[in-house]
Amino acid sequence: MAVSRRSFIRIAGSSAVILAAGAAGIGGFAVTRAPEAARRPWQVAGQGYADPRMRALSYAILAPNPHNRQPWLVDLAQADTVMLYCDRTRLLPETDPFNRQILIGLGCFLELLAIAAAQDGYQATIVPFPDGVPGTQLDDRPVARIDFRRSDLVKPDPLFAQILNRRSNKKPYDTSLTVPAAELAAIAATTGPTATVRTTADADMVRELRALTWQAHETEVMTPRTYMESVRLMRIGKAEIDASPDGIDIGGAFPDAMNLLGVLNRETIADPASTAFEQGMAMYRDIMGSAMAYVWITTKGNSRTEQLAAGRAWVRLNLVATGRGVAVHPVSQALQEFDEMSGLFDRLHALLAGEDGGRIQMLGRLGYAARPEPSLRWPLATRVKTA
């Protein structure tokens, strides 16, 4: 799941070179650095589509997903039907060895698709894994079949209004602002029949989760194969970002200038001995330490259908939080299933799963911060197999 890595890497690159960038006189340079093409799908969602499936899909592709891999691939060959597949070239084998996080991202996609379809008066009936449920690895069979049917009984979902506003907000949160109980209750009310949403702002619990989530981030970054999975997915500077609008974007005037000067690149970012790396880790610790509350999703088991349901619940709670002005940032590194993370995985479950047990599927920090720019997205046409 793309996560806090984007902010961490941006900070790691820019903080070490900000003075040099300022001395270079790049004030005018800044205005040309916005990756406009990579953000265009947010601007054109819902526009110019005669086919209601395409209109709904133009919103669905804005769903949150791990490492911003955008693993969705759809086939529209059947009338009034969308067949959803996982693009298996976009998996994360090191941090997500069983494709659980990728499937949660696909669940987010399905929920936005259903919400957008209802806005136009269409019932989107979702049938998970119509050709069979995959095992430990996703395969070439469809993840879901979605049947579109016009119905006067379909009511628009009020959460549709928040789709274009939703962000995974990886900024430091304002530690002077607590998250009121009423806001936490509204977010927790997104609990469904399969996925349970819980929240906490208890001071002792928040303190413990701040420490645990930092340790999980540190474990992922200090494990070479998992960290390098992120490094390989970095898009450094406007040209790379617009050319490949996925993965972890390192954009903005200062990082872009340093990249053009040869100071900021994958080699320097990957070096744990570099000043930039050390500063980035210190600043990321501050980001994790600014959590004011937490939200998590639990399912009874860990089936593929439950993973999809967790994704649908995750994006709904994001939309609810967005409408109430609460920032959400996924910090689920402790839930990753590689060997070095197992101790923290167990600690998190002991802390949050409770007496009833179950599988924690997602964890996020809550608080207040200015809304960031939207994430990168591939144009819808690149995600459609047959139109």
Buried (B, 14 or more C-beta within 10 A) or exposed (E): BBBBBBBBBBBBBBBBBEEEBEEBEBEEBBEEBBBEBBBBBBEEBBEEBEEBBBBBBBBBBBBBBBBBBBBBBBBBEEEBBBBBBBBBEBBBEBBBBBBBBBBBBBBBBBBBBBBBBBBBBBBBEBEBBBEEEBEEEBBEEBBBBBBBEEEEEBEEBEBBBBBBEBBBBBBBBBEEEBBEEEBBEBBBEBBEEBBBBBBBBEEEBBEBBBEBBBBBBBBBBEBEEBBEBBBEBBBBBBEBBBEBBBBBBBBBBBBBBBBBBEBBBBEBBBEEEBEBBBBBBEBBBEBBBBBBBBBBBBBEEBBBBBBBBBBBBBBBBBBBBBBBEBBBBBBBBBBBBBEEBEEBBEBBBEBBBEEEEBBBBBBBBBBBBEEBEBBBBBBBEEBBEEE
